[in-house]
Amino acid sequence: MCQNTPIADPCINICRMDQDGKFCQGCKRTVLEIGGWPRMTEPRKAQVLVLIERRMNAVFTPAHTTLQAAA
């Protein structure tokens, strides 16, 4: 990926939360990640994409796949 190319929003228009209300069933983001996407820096967006990949592969439990609050 070119450094100047913005990271695209991972929304796939299947917008509903899972039964626990933790992750979108379509893009696997949290409500905070979805709402904050337009204001995130590119490095932060890249972090979220890594978390999405982990969630999709079920490598970690949901407790280990949320971003910490920005310092």
Secondary structure, DSSP 8 states (H G I E B T S, - for coil): --TTS-------S---B-TTSSSBTTT---HHHHHHGGG--HHHHHHHHHHHHHHHHT-S-GGGSS-----
